[in-house]
Amino acid sequence: FFFKQKTAYEIAQRLVGSEMCIRDSTPEQKKNYIFTHGDVLGRILFIYGERHPDVRYVQGMNELLAVIYYTFSKDCIPGYERFVESDAYFSFENLMDELQDWFNSKKDKASTGIRAQLKNIADLLERNKKEIWRVFQEQGVNMDLYAIRWQMLLLCQDFHMPDVTRLWDSLLADMARFNFFSYICVALIVNVEEEILTGEFDTIHKSITESPERIEMKDLIRLARKLLASDIEAHFQNQSQK
């Protein structure tokens, strides 16, 4: 319902989404109003924005929150439904503690900002797949067109929910979780290597855009781990030669 869609809730100074509708409703309408999942998301995003004025709400946060809320709602222990909203907020706030610089334009050029993350992906691709990197340079392919959405939304717009939760499970269990995610992004590109090496700009763009639809999540994670292992091996080889 609210997955893989743009949010209907934009943070205002004091009101958000359906709460604006409630404010303007008659007493009878307010009494009979039935709250929805969207209302819960709106409240969480509103409270987060109020508690974090340096970041507030940025488009895309709703997508990350939706994954968390879906997980708590789906696997809720009977009788504990009333805690889903507070648990989702607590988990979302903890996640944003690590990701907030990606959503803060003032931190774009910082080592923790989104530009640094995108550069890391580009460096990994150049180091592991020089042929693809060379084609990108020759064809004028801008990786930011794909990688910025992949990175900021942790691929939650590119895969169905069961695959997203499977990916997040691997990421959040890893102390170097977002470093590993860079390998996930490179793996998505490597997944369509043949089309990239033999195609023109339009074909390359289409192949990369469709890459998430052409690979199983378990295979994507396996490919990312293979790239990571190759990087680690190369690092130790370089160290031994010094």
Secondary structure as GFF3:
##gff-version 3
##sequence-region A 1 242
A	DSSP	alpha_helix	18	23	.	.	.	ID=ss1
A	DSSP	alpha_helix	27	32	.	.	.	ID=ss2
A	DSSP	alpha_helix	37	51	.	.	.	ID=ss3
A	DSSP	alpha_helix	61	74	.	.	.	ID=ss4
A	DSSP	three_ten_helix	81	83	.	.	.	ID=ss5
A	DSSP	alpha_helix	84	99	.	.	.	ID=ss6
A	DSSP	three_ten_helix	100	103	.	.	.	ID=ss7
A	DSSP	three_ten_helix	105	107	.	.	.	ID=ss8
A	DSSP	alpha_helix	114	128	.	.	.	ID=ss9
A	DSSP	alpha_helix	130	139	.	.	.	ID=ss10
A	DSSP	alpha_helix	144	153	.	.	.	ID=ss11
A	DSSP	alpha_helix	161	172	.	.	.	ID=ss12
A	DSSP	alpha_helix	177	190	.	.	.	ID=ss13
A	DSSP	alpha_helix	193	198	.	.	.	ID=ss14
A	DSSP	alpha_helix	201	210	.	.	.	ID=ss15
A	DSSP	three_ten_helix	211	214	.	.	.	ID=ss16
A	DSSP	alpha_helix	217	241	.	.	.	ID=ss17
###
